[in-house]
């Protein structure tokens, strides 16, 4: 769960989980910038994305010149655990 402490990392996982097709990094970034109403520094975004891939929360696959991202089982479990905690806390 430690790697989802960052709100940006959690939000990247949410975007990936909610996407009908595995999104590219740029699609994730654009979705979050639209949600936040603000620009995300590219080094911050790609650092968070790299951490999620390195820790096994996201799987990266090449699709032509773009990489696409999918939530792994570990990522899904961590995101679900966080969601459950938030839901319990707000009840």
N, CA, C and O atoms as a Tinker XYZ file with bonds, in Angstrom:
   364  protein
     1  N      0.822000   -1.199000    0.000000    73     2
     2  CA     0.000000    0.000000    0.000000    64     1     3
     3  C      0.863000    1.258000    0.000000    63     2     4     5
     4  O      0.423000    2.323000   -0.433000    81     3
     5  N      2.077000    1.127000    0.483000    73     3     6
     6  CA     2.964000    2.273000    0.616000    64     5     7
     7  C      3.111000    3.054000   -0.685000    63     6     8     9
     8  O      3.200000    4.281000   -0.643000    81     7
     9  N      3.139000    2.392000   -1.831000    73     7    10
    10  CA     3.378000    3.090000   -3.086000    64     9    11
    11  C      2.160000    3.835000   -3.580000    63    10    12    13
    12  O      2.265000    4.596000   -4.542000    81    11
    13  N      1.002000    3.645000   -2.957000    73    11    14
    14  CA    -0.185000    4.409000   -3.336000    64    13    15
    15  C     -0.436000    5.562000   -2.379000    63    14    16    17
    16  O     -1.502000    6.176000   -2.423000    81    15
    17  N      0.537000    5.871000   -1.505000    73    15    18
    18  CA     0.377000    7.006000   -0.594000    64    17    19
    19  C      0.288000    8.319000   -1.343000    63    18    20    21
    20  O     -0.379000    9.251000   -0.893000    81    19
    21  N      0.942000    8.398000   -2.459000    73    19    22
    22  CA     0.895000    9.614000   -3.269000    64    21    23
    23  C     -0.465000    9.707000   -3.955000    63    22    24    25
    24  O     -0.916000    8.754000   -4.591000    81    23
    25  N     -1.109000   10.854000   -3.822000    73    23    26
    26  CA    -2.393000   11.058000   -4.482000    64    25    27
    27  C     -2.280000   10.945000   -5.985000    63    26    28    29
    28  O     -3.184000   10.416000   -6.631000    81    27
    29  N     -1.189000   11.430000   -6.557000    73    27    30
    30  CA    -1.001000   11.335000   -7.998000    64    29    31
    31  C     -0.913000    9.875000   -8.427000    63    30    32    33
    32  O     -1.519000    9.487000   -9.425000    81    31
    33  N     -0.167000    9.065000   -7.687000    73    31    34
    34  CA    -0.063000    7.639000   -8.037000    64    33    35
    35  C     -1.422000    6.968000   -7.932000    63    34    36    37
    36  O     -1.789000    6.176000   -8.800000    81    35
    37  N     -2.170000    7.271000   -6.887000    73    35    38
    38  CA    -3.526000    6.699000   -6.767000    64    37    39
    39  C     -4.385000    7.131000   -7.934000    63    38    40    41
    40  O     -5.097000    6.315000   -8.520000    81    39
    41  N     -4.325000    8.413000   -8.279000    73    39    42
    42  CA    -5.167000    8.921000   -9.360000    64    41    43
    43  C     -4.782000    8.323000  -10.711000    63    42    44    45
    44  O     -5.652000    8.086000  -11.549000    81    43
    45  N     -3.510000    8.080000  -10.931000    73    43    46
    46  CA    -3.091000    7.403000  -12.166000    64    45    47
    47  C     -3.727000    6.010000  -12.209000    63    46    48    49
    48  O     -4.241000    5.593000  -13.247000    81    47
    49  N     -3.691000    5.305000  -11.100000    73    47    50
    50  CA    -4.305000    3.976000  -11.048000    64    49    51
    51  C     -5.804000    4.049000  -11.319000    63    50    52    53
    52  O     -6.351000    3.185000  -12.004000    81    51
    53  N     -6.466000    5.062000  -10.795000    73    51    54
    54  CA    -7.901000    5.225000  -11.030000    64    53    55
    55  C     -8.163000    5.439000  -12.516000    63    54    56    57
    56  O     -9.062000    4.818000  -13.082000    81    55
    57  N     -7.390000    6.307000  -13.147000    73    55    58
    58  CA    -7.570000    6.570000  -14.583000    64    57    59
    59  C     -7.361000    5.290000  -15.385000    63    58    60    61
    60  O     -8.149000    4.986000  -16.280000    81    59
    61  N     -6.320000    4.547000  -15.077000    73    59    62
    62  CA    -6.041000    3.301000  -15.801000    64    61    63
    63  C     -7.171000    2.295000  -15.573000    63    62    64    65
    64  O     -7.619000    1.640000  -16.514000    81    63
    65  N     -7.628000    2.174000  -14.334000    73    63    66
    66  CA    -8.695000    1.222000  -14.023000    64    65    67
    67  C    -10.009000    1.581000  -14.709000    63    66    68    69
    68  O    -10.772000    0.694000  -15.092000    81    67
    69  N    -10.273000    2.862000  -14.864000    73    67    70
    70  CA   -11.541000    3.311000  -15.427000    64    69    71
    71  C    -11.555000    3.349000  -16.949000    63    70    72    73
    72  O    -12.612000    3.528000  -17.554000    81    71
    73  N    -10.404000    3.183000  -17.567000    73    71    74
    74  CA   -10.314000    3.270000  -19.021000    64    73    75
    75  C    -10.821000    1.988000  -19.679000    63    74    76    77
    76  O    -10.533000    0.881000  -19.224000    81    75
    77  N    -11.576000    2.160000  -20.750000    73    75    78
    78  CA   -12.082000    0.997000  -21.488000    64    77    79
    79  C    -10.951000    0.258000  -22.190000    63    78    80    81
    80  O    -10.943000   -0.973000  -22.226000    81    79
    81  N    -10.005000    0.989000  -22.741000    73    79    82
    82  CA    -8.815000    0.435000  -23.392000    64    81    83
    83  C     -7.607000    0.863000  -22.569000    63    82    84    85
    84  O     -7.633000    1.936000  -21.966000    81    83
    85  N     -6.552000    0.059000  -22.525000    73    83    86
    86  CA    -5.358000    0.500000  -21.800000    64    85    87
    87  C     -4.877000    1.847000  -22.347000    63    86    88    89
    88  O     -4.585000    1.963000  -23.537000    81    87
    89  N     -4.795000    2.852000  -21.494000    73    87    90
    90  CA    -4.413000    4.191000  -21.960000    64    89    91
    91  C     -2.908000    4.342000  -22.131000    63    90    92    93
    92  O     -2.115000    3.599000  -21.553000    81    91
    93  N     -2.540000    5.331000  -22.946000    73    91    94
    94  CA    -1.136000    5.721000  -23.054000    64    93    95
    95  C     -0.829000    6.651000  -21.884000    63    94    96    97
    96  O     -1.731000    7.125000  -21.193000    81    95
    97  N      0.443000    6.898000  -21.681000    73    95    98
    98  CA     0.852000    7.832000  -20.627000    64    97    99
    99  C      0.250000    9.210000  -20.886000    63    98   100   101
   100  O     -0.246000    9.857000  -19.964000    81    99
   101  N      0.293000    9.655000  -22.136000    73    99   102
   102  CA    -0.239000   10.979000  -22.462000    64   101   103
   103  C     -1.744000   11.059000  -22.225000    63   102   104   105
   104  O     -2.246000   12.092000  -21.783000    81   103
   105  N     -2.466000    9.979000  -22.517000    73   103   106
   106  CA    -3.911000    9.956000  -22.250000    64   105   107
   107  C     -4.183000   10.055000  -20.747000    63   106   108   109
   108  O     -5.092000   10.765000  -20.318000    81   107
   109  N     -3.391000    9.339000  -19.958000    73   107   110
   110  CA    -3.540000    9.420000  -18.493000    64   109   111
   111  C     -3.269000   10.839000  -18.007000    63   110   112   113
   112  O     -4.037000   11.400000  -17.225000    81   111
   113  N     -2.177000   11.404000  -18.478000    73   111   114
   114  CA    -1.785000   12.751000  -18.059000    64   113   115
   115  C     -2.857000   13.769000  -18.441000    63   114   116   117
   116  O     -3.216000   14.625000  -17.633000    81   115
   117  N     -3.367000   13.682000  -19.663000    73   115   118
   118  CA    -4.398000   14.616000  -20.122000    64   117   119
   119  C     -5.681000   14.472000  -19.309000    63   118   120   121
   120  O     -6.324000   15.471000  -18.987000    81   119
   121  N     -6.056000   13.248000  -18.976000    73   119   122
   122  CA    -7.258000   13.020000  -18.163000    64   121   123
   123  C     -7.098000   13.644000  -16.784000    63   122   124   125
   124  O     -8.013000   14.298000  -16.284000    81   123
   125  N     -5.940000   13.442000  -16.173000    73   123   126
   126  CA    -5.706000   14.008000  -14.841000    64   125   127
   127  C     -5.635000   15.526000  -14.882000    63   126   128   129
   128  O     -6.165000   16.189000  -13.990000    81   127
   129  N     -4.999000   16.084000  -15.888000    73   127   130
   130  CA    -4.927000   17.543000  -15.999000    64   129   131
   131  C     -6.324000   18.129000  -16.173000    63   130   132   133
   132  O     -6.622000   19.197000  -15.638000    81   131
   133  N     -7.171000   17.441000  -16.910000    73   131   134
   134  CA    -8.555000   17.889000  -17.070000    64   133   135
   135  C     -9.305000   17.811000  -15.731000    63   134   136   137
   136  O    -10.063000   18.715000  -15.380000    81   135
   137  N     -9.082000   16.728000  -15.000000    73   135   138
   138  CA    -9.739000   16.553000  -13.692000    64   137   139
   139  C     -9.243000   17.586000  -12.681000    63   138   140   141
   140  O    -10.039000   18.164000  -11.941000    81   139
   141  N     -7.927000   17.818000  -12.650000    73   139   142
   142  CA    -7.346000   18.758000  -11.701000    64   141   143
   143  C     -7.555000   20.210000  -12.106000    63   142   144   145
   144  O     -7.511000   21.109000  -11.266000    81   143
   145  N     -7.786000   20.437000  -13.407000    73   143   146
   146  CA    -7.893000   21.810000  -13.887000    64   145   147
   147  C     -6.558000   22.533000  -13.854000    63   146   148   149
   148  O     -6.505000   23.757000  -13.739000    81   147
   149  N     -5.477000   21.764000  -13.956000    73   147   150
   150  CA    -4.136000   22.338000  -13.872000    64   149   151
   151  C     -3.152000   21.420000  -14.582000    63   150   152   153
   152  O     -3.410000   20.229000  -14.752000    81   151
   153  N     -2.042000   21.975000  -14.989000    73   151   154
   154  CA    -0.988000   21.222000  -15.659000    64   153   155
   155  C     -0.192000   20.419000  -14.628000    63   154   156   157
   156  O      0.061000   20.895000  -13.522000    81   155
   157  N      0.197000   19.202000  -15.000000    73   155   158
   158  CA     1.067000   18.380000  -14.169000    64   157   159
   159  C      2.459000   18.434000  -14.775000    63   158   160   161
   160  O      2.625000   18.192000  -15.971000    81   159
   161  N      3.453000   18.746000  -13.970000    73   159   162
   162  CA     4.822000   18.768000  -14.444000    64   161   163
   163  C      5.167000   17.390000  -15.013000    63   162   164   165
   164  O      4.975000   16.379000  -14.337000    81   163
   165  N      5.673000   17.340000  -16.245000    73   163   166
   166  CA     5.970000   16.045000  -16.859000    64   165   167
   167  C      6.908000   15.160000  -16.033000    63   166   168   169
   168  O      6.695000   13.950000  -15.952000    81   167
   169  N      7.929000   15.737000  -15.427000    73   167   170
   170  CA     8.852000   14.897000  -14.643000    64   169   171
   171  C      8.156000   14.300000  -13.423000    63   170   172   173
   172  O      8.455000   13.173000  -13.027000    81   171
   173  N      7.245000   15.038000  -12.837000    73   171   174
   174  CA     6.475000   14.520000  -11.702000    64   173   175
   175  C      5.567000   13.387000  -12.152000    63   174   176   177
   176  O      5.504000   12.335000  -11.515000    81   175
   177  N      4.864000   13.612000  -13.255000    73   175   178
   178  CA     3.934000   12.596000  -13.759000    64   177   179
   179  C      4.673000   11.327000  -14.155000    63   178   180   181
   180  O      4.315000   10.232000  -13.719000    81   179
   181  N      5.707000   11.473000  -14.982000    73   179   182
   182  CA     6.420000   10.285000  -15.466000    64   181   183
   183  C      7.191000    9.589000  -14.345000    63   182   184   185
   184  O      7.405000    8.379000  -14.407000    81   183
   185  N      7.608000   10.333000  -13.326000    73   183   186
   186  CA     8.214000    9.708000  -12.154000    64   185   187
   187  C      7.221000    8.832000  -11.415000    63   186   188   189
   188  O      7.550000    7.718000  -11.005000    81   187
   189  N      5.998000    9.335000  -11.244000    73   187   190
   190  CA     4.951000    8.558000  -10.571000    64   189   191
   191  C      4.584000    7.332000  -11.396000    63   190   192   193
   192  O      4.403000    6.244000  -10.850000    81   191
   193  N      4.474000    7.506000  -12.706000    73   191   194
   194  CA     4.141000    6.398000  -13.592000    64   193   195
   195  C      5.239000    5.328000  -13.547000    63   194   196   197
   196  O      4.948000    4.133000  -13.501000    81   195
   197  N      6.482000    5.762000  -13.562000    73   195   198
   198  CA     7.595000    4.822000  -13.476000    64   197   199
   199  C      7.617000    4.063000  -12.165000    63   198   200   201
   200  O      7.903000    2.866000  -12.139000    81   199
   201  N      7.318000    4.751000  -11.084000    73   199   202
   202  CA     7.267000    4.090000   -9.777000    64   201   203
   203  C      6.188000    3.017000   -9.760000    63   202   204   205
   204  O      6.417000    1.914000   -9.262000    81   203
   205  N      5.020000    3.328000  -10.297000    73   203   206
   206  CA     3.921000    2.355000  -10.329000    64   205   207
   207  C      4.278000    1.133000  -11.175000    63   206   208   209
   208  O      3.887000    0.012000  -10.851000    81   207
   209  N      5.005000    1.352000  -12.235000    73   207   210
   210  CA     5.447000    0.238000  -13.080000    64   209   211
   211  C      6.526000   -0.570000  -12.356000    63   210   212   213
   212  O      6.484000   -1.801000  -12.345000    81   211
   213  N      7.481000    0.123000  -11.758000    73   211   214
   214  CA     8.577000   -0.548000  -11.053000    64   213   215
   215  C      8.091000   -1.375000   -9.870000    63   214   216   217
   216  O      8.663000   -2.422000   -9.567000    81   215
   217  N      7.038000   -0.910000   -9.200000    73   215   218
   218  CA     6.541000   -1.617000   -8.023000    64   217   219
   219  C      5.503000   -2.682000   -8.353000    63   218   220   221
   220  O      5.010000   -3.376000   -7.464000    81   219
   221  N      5.177000   -2.808000   -9.636000    73   219   222
   222  CA     4.250000   -3.862000  -10.040000    64   221   223
   223  C      2.784000   -3.505000   -9.942000    63   222   224   225
   224  O      1.933000   -4.389000  -10.041000    81   223
   225  N      2.461000   -2.238000   -9.752000    73   223   226
   226  CA     1.058000   -1.821000   -9.714000    64   225   227
   227  C      0.485000   -1.645000  -11.113000    63   226   228   229
   228  O     -0.715000   -1.821000  -11.325000    81   227
   229  N      1.349000   -1.298000  -12.072000    73   227   230
   230  CA     0.951000   -1.151000  -13.469000    64   229   231
   231  C      1.843000   -2.024000  -14.337000    63   230   232   233
   232  O      3.019000   -2.231000  -14.036000    81   231
   233  N      1.261000   -2.533000  -15.422000    73   231   234
   234  CA     2.027000   -3.250000  -16.437000    64   233   235
   235  C      2.083000   -2.374000  -17.678000    63   234   236   237
   236  O      1.082000   -1.777000  -18.073000    81   235
   237  N      3.243000   -2.301000  -18.281000    73   235   238
   238  CA     3.476000   -1.474000  -19.457000    64   237   239
   239  C      3.655000   -2.375000  -20.675000    63   238   240   241
   240  O      4.449000   -3.315000  -20.645000    81   239
   241  N      2.918000   -2.088000  -21.744000    73   239   242
   242  CA     3.082000   -2.835000  -22.981000    64   241   243
   243  C      3.279000   -1.858000  -24.132000    63   242   244   245
   244  O      2.675000   -0.786000  -24.163000    81   243
   245  N      4.129000   -2.241000  -25.074000    73   243   246
   246  CA     4.393000   -1.393000  -26.232000    64   245   247
   247  C      3.268000   -1.561000  -27.249000    63   246   248   249
   248  O      2.806000   -2.671000  -27.512000    81   247
   249  N      2.838000   -0.435000  -27.813000    73   247   250
   250  CA     1.815000   -0.425000  -28.853000    64   249   251
   251  C      2.270000    0.580000  -29.908000    63   250   252   253
   252  O      1.922000    1.759000  -29.848000    81   251
   253  N      3.042000    0.103000  -30.864000    73   251   254
   254  CA     3.624000    1.020000  -31.842000    64   253   255
   255  C      4.630000    1.916000  -31.159000    63   254   256   257
   256  O      5.555000    1.438000  -30.501000    81   255
   257  N      4.452000    3.225000  -31.314000    73   255   258
   258  CA     5.395000    4.163000  -30.689000    64   257   259
   259  C      4.975000    4.546000  -29.271000    63   258   260   261
   260  O      5.702000    5.264000  -28.584000    81   259
   261  N      3.814000    4.076000  -28.831000    73   259   262
   262  CA     3.307000    4.413000  -27.503000    64   261   263
   263  C      3.365000    3.204000  -26.579000    63   262   264   265
   264  O      3.290000    2.058000  -27.022000    81   263
   265  N      3.499000    3.479000  -25.310000    73   263   266
   266  CA     3.341000    2.440000  -24.300000    64   265   267
   267  C      1.949000    2.594000  -23.715000    63   266   268   269
   268  O      1.458000    3.707000  -23.528000    81   267
   269  N      1.327000    1.476000  -23.433000    73   267   270
   270  CA     0.002000    1.475000  -22.811000    64   269   271
   271  C      0.125000    0.835000  -21.431000    63   270   272   273
   272  O      1.013000    0.020000  -21.180000    81   271
   273  N     -0.782000    1.222000  -20.551000    73   271   274
   274  CA    -0.694000    0.804000  -19.152000    64   273   275
   275  C     -1.970000    0.108000  -18.706000    63   274   276   277
   276  O     -3.083000    0.525000  -19.025000    81   275
   277  N     -1.765000   -0.967000  -17.957000    73   275   278
   278  CA    -2.879000   -1.713000  -17.372000    64   277   279
   279  C     -2.599000   -1.919000  -15.896000    63   278   280   281
   280  O     -1.448000   -2.056000  -15.478000    81   279
   281  N     -3.659000   -1.940000  -15.118000    73   279   282
   282  CA    -3.541000   -2.216000  -13.696000    64   281   283
   283  C     -3.247000   -3.700000  -13.512000    63   282   284   285
   284  O     -3.912000   -4.543000  -14.115000    81   283
   285  N     -2.273000   -4.019000  -12.699000    73   283   286
   286  CA    -1.979000   -5.416000  -12.395000    64   285   287
   287  C     -2.914000   -5.882000  -11.274000    63   286   288   289
   288  O     -3.679000   -5.093000  -10.719000    81   287
   289  N     -2.839000   -7.144000  -10.962000    73   287   290
   290  CA    -3.635000   -7.666000   -9.844000    64   289   291
   291  C     -3.242000   -6.965000   -8.542000    63   290   292   293
   292  O     -4.102000   -6.615000   -7.734000    81   291
   293  N     -1.942000   -6.765000   -8.348000    73   291   294
   294  CA    -1.464000   -6.067000   -7.139000    64   293   295
   295  C     -1.968000   -4.626000   -7.118000    63   294   296   297
   296  O     -2.379000   -4.128000   -6.070000    81   295
   297  N     -1.939000   -3.956000   -8.267000    73   295   298
   298  CA    -2.434000   -2.587000   -8.347000    64   297   299
   299  C     -3.922000   -2.509000   -8.079000    63   298   300   301
   300  O     -4.392000   -1.616000   -7.374000    81   299
   301  N     -4.660000   -3.447000   -8.643000    73   299   302
   302  CA    -6.109000   -3.485000   -8.430000    64   301   303
   303  C     -6.435000   -3.720000   -6.957000    63   302   304   305
   304  O     -7.327000   -3.078000   -6.402000    81   303
   305  N     -5.720000   -4.626000   -6.339000    73   303   306
   306  CA    -5.940000   -4.932000   -4.917000    64   305   307
   307  C     -5.618000   -3.710000   -4.049000    63   306   308   309
   308  O     -6.373000   -3.384000   -3.133000    81   307
   309  N     -4.502000   -3.037000   -4.335000    73   307   310
   310  CA    -4.119000   -1.857000   -3.554000    64   309   311
   311  C     -5.136000   -0.729000   -3.734000    63   310   312   313
   312  O     -5.482000   -0.042000   -2.773000    81   311
   313  N     -5.608000   -0.540000   -4.958000    73   311   314
   314  CA    -6.594000    0.500000   -5.221000    64   313   315
   315  C     -7.915000    0.166000   -4.536000    63   314   316   317
   316  O     -8.550000    1.046000   -3.956000    81   315
   317  N     -8.331000   -1.090000   -4.596000    73   315   318
   318  CA    -9.567000   -1.532000   -3.939000    64   317   319
   319  C     -9.450000   -1.374000   -2.425000    63   318   320   321
   320  O    -10.394000   -0.918000   -1.780000    81   319
   321  N     -8.307000   -1.743000   -1.852000    73   319   322
   322  CA    -8.102000   -1.585000   -0.405000    64   321   323
   323  C     -8.200000   -0.114000   -0.006000    63   322   324   325
   324  O     -8.786000    0.214000    1.026000    81   323
   325  N     -7.632000    0.768000   -0.818000    73   323   326
   326  CA    -7.702000    2.197000   -0.526000    64   325   327
   327  C     -9.152000    2.682000   -0.620000    63   326   328   329
   328  O     -9.619000    3.424000    0.245000    81   327
   329  N     -9.848000    2.268000   -1.652000    73   327   330
   330  CA   -11.245000    2.650000   -1.833000    64   329   331
   331  C    -12.085000    2.180000   -0.637000    63   330   332   333
   332  O    -12.903000    2.935000   -0.113000    81   331
   333  N    -11.879000    0.949000   -0.217000    73   331   334
   334  CA   -12.621000    0.416000    0.944000    64   333   335
   335  C    -12.344000    1.235000    2.191000    63   334   336   337
   336  O    -13.259000    1.524000    2.962000    81   335
   337  N    -11.075000    1.616000    2.397000    73   335   338
   338  CA   -10.715000    2.426000    3.562000    64   337   339
   339  C    -11.399000    3.791000    3.524000    63   338   340   341
   340  O    -11.911000    4.265000    4.538000    81   339
   341  N    -11.403000    4.419000    2.347000    73   339   342
   342  CA   -12.057000    5.716000    2.200000    64   341   343
   343  C    -13.556000    5.573000    2.471000    63   342   344   345
   344  O    -14.141000    6.369000    3.205000    81   343
   345  N    -14.159000    4.567000    1.882000    73   343   346
   346  CA   -15.599000    4.343000    2.066000    64   345   347
   347  C    -15.950000    4.110000    3.530000    63   346   348   349
   348  O    -16.923000    4.674000    4.031000    81   347
   349  N    -15.170000    3.287000    4.216000    73   347   350
   350  CA   -15.413000    3.032000    5.648000    64   349   351
   351  C    -15.233000    4.297000    6.466000    63   350   352   353
   352  O    -15.997000    4.558000    7.395000    81   351
   353  N    -14.233000    5.072000    6.126000    73   351   354
   354  CA   -13.958000    6.304000    6.867000    64   353   355
   355  C    -15.056000    7.338000    6.711000    63   354   356   357
   356  O    -15.316000    8.110000    7.634000    81   355
   357  N    -15.704000    7.361000    5.553000    73   355   358
   358  CA   -16.733000    8.355000    5.280000    64   357   359
   359  C    -18.116000    7.920000    5.750000    63   358   360   361
   360  O    -19.030000    8.741000    5.821000    81   359
   361  N    -18.277000    6.666000    6.065000    73   359   362
   362  CA   -19.594000    6.172000    6.551000    64   361   363
   363  C    -19.871000    6.547000    7.987000    63   362   364
   364  O    -20.925000    6.204000    8.523000    81   363
